[in-house]
Amino acid sequence: MLNQTCGNRYAFVTVGAWLCGRNRSEAEDLRCAKQALEQQMGRRVIAMIGHSKGATDVLLYAAKYDDVPCAVSLAARFEVQKGVLERLGPEVLQRLDSNGQVEMSGRSSKGLFKWMLRKEDLQDRLSTDMEAACNSIHHAAVCIVHGDADADVPIADAYKIDKALKVCKSGPGG
């Protein structure tokens, strides 16, 4: 029985330009946050929860470290490569090849924003293998939450994550 409840929320805010991809780097940021909670604050981390890009970060963290009892994925993307090159188009890819980075703009609920697309970040995203990552999670219980009305990430991604997790959990001790 728990006699103490504690929650800590970390919102990673980018100072400067927002960058595309960088999920593995953000998983390392989660590692630093977990270590700070445990070593500096004396807290035990029992779960990590992420939404969308953050959910991908949590799954990549669990795949690499597998040291948190529970990972909660809220609308994670399984096929992180899907549609990226098509959405960018040949002109952006050519400028990216020439300059190494391209300033982009987008729209959110808060209005227009600018972000930097760097060649190395795009390559990082395109080389992310979520199936292999999910296959590497052996100890953490993973809770997948995803709605079928999600307009950004298809619910099929949740089923693919589930299938990849079942493959690794079905082996000895799974």
N, C-alpha and C positions, 0 to 999 in steps of 0.2 A: 504494500500500500504506500502511495506517495504521501509524504508529509510536507512536501514543499513543491510549489509550482513556480517555474521561472521561464520566461520567454524572452528572447532577445531577437530583435529584428534588425537585419542589416540591409540597407538599401545602398547598392553600389552606385555612386554618382560619379559620372565621368567629368573631370575638370578639363575643359578645352573641347576639342572635337569629339563627337560620338563616333565610335569605330564599329565597323562591321565585323561579325565573327568573334574571334578571341575567346571562344568557349573554354578552351584548355587553360588559358591564362586566368580566366575568371574562376575556374575550378581551383586553381592555386590560391586565388584570393579567398575562397571559401576555406581552404586549408588554414590560411593565416588567421581568419576569424575564429575558426574552431580552436586552434591552438591558443589564441588570446583568451577565449572564454574559459578554457580548461586550465591553462597555466597561470594566467594573471588574475582571473576572477574566481577560480576554484569551482567552476560549473562543469557539469557533465552534459555533453551534447548527445541527446537521444534521437534527434531527428533533424533533417534538413528538408526544407520545402522551397520549391522554386516554381515560377510561372513562366511559360513560354520559353524565351531564351534562357531564363534563370533555371527552368526545369531541366533543360539540356545540360546546363552547368552542373546541377545537382547529380544527374545521372553520370556525367563524366567524372565527377568527384568520387562518387560511390564506386565506379569502375576502377579508378586508380588506387584509392585508399581502402575502400571496403571496411571502414572502421566506425560507421554510424549505424545504429540498429535499424533506423527507418529512413528511407528517402521517399519524399512525396513529389510526384511529378504532375503538375497542373498544366496540361496542354503542351507537353514537350514535342518538339519536332524530331521525328526519326530520320527522315530523309532531308538532312540539312542542306544537301547540294541541290535538291530539286528546284528547278525553275530559276536559280540564281543567274546563270549565264544568259538565259532568255530574257529575264527582266532587265538586266543591265544593257544588253544590246551590243552590237559590234563596235560602235563608236566609242563607248565607254571602255570596252576592253582594249581597244587600240590605244586610247589615251593612257590607260593604266599601264600597258606595256611600255609606252614611251616615257612616262613621267614617274611611274612607281606609285602614284596616288592621284585620286580625282576627288574634288569636292562635289558632294551630292546634296540634294535637298529633298525633303520629304514633308509630309503633312501628318500631324497627329491631332488628337482632340484639343490640344493646347495651341494649335496653329502650325505655321511653317517652322521647320528647323533645318539646320545644315549639319551634315556629317561628312566625315572623311572616309573614303574607301581606299585602303592601302592594298597593294598587290600581295604583300605577305599575309595580311588578314584574310583576304579572299582565298589564298592558297590553303591557309589553315582551315577555313570552313569547308572547302572542297575536299580536303583530305580527312575530315572527321568521319570515322566509321562507327556509327551508333550501334550497329549490330554487334560488332566486336566489343564495344564498351559494355553493352547490356549483358553479353556473354561472360564478362569478367566480374559481374556482381554476384558474389556467392553467399555473403553473410547478411547483408542488409535486406530487410523486408522492403519491398517497393510497392507503394500505393500509386496507382495511375488514375488520374481524374481528368476527363476530357468530355466536353459536350459535343453533340452531333450538329449543333448550330454554329460551331466555330467557323468563321469566314476566313480566318488566316491560316490555321493549321488544320489539315483534314483529320477527321477522327480515325481514319485508317492508320495514321501514324501511331496512335495509342495501341491499336491492335498489333502492330508490328513490334512495338516495344514489349508488349505482353508476351508475344510469341518468342522473341529473343531471350527474354528473362526465363521463360519456361524451359528453353533448351538448356540453359546453364543450371537451373535448379533441379532438372530431372536426373542429373548424374549422381554419383555416389554422395550421400549426405544431403542431397537436394530435396 
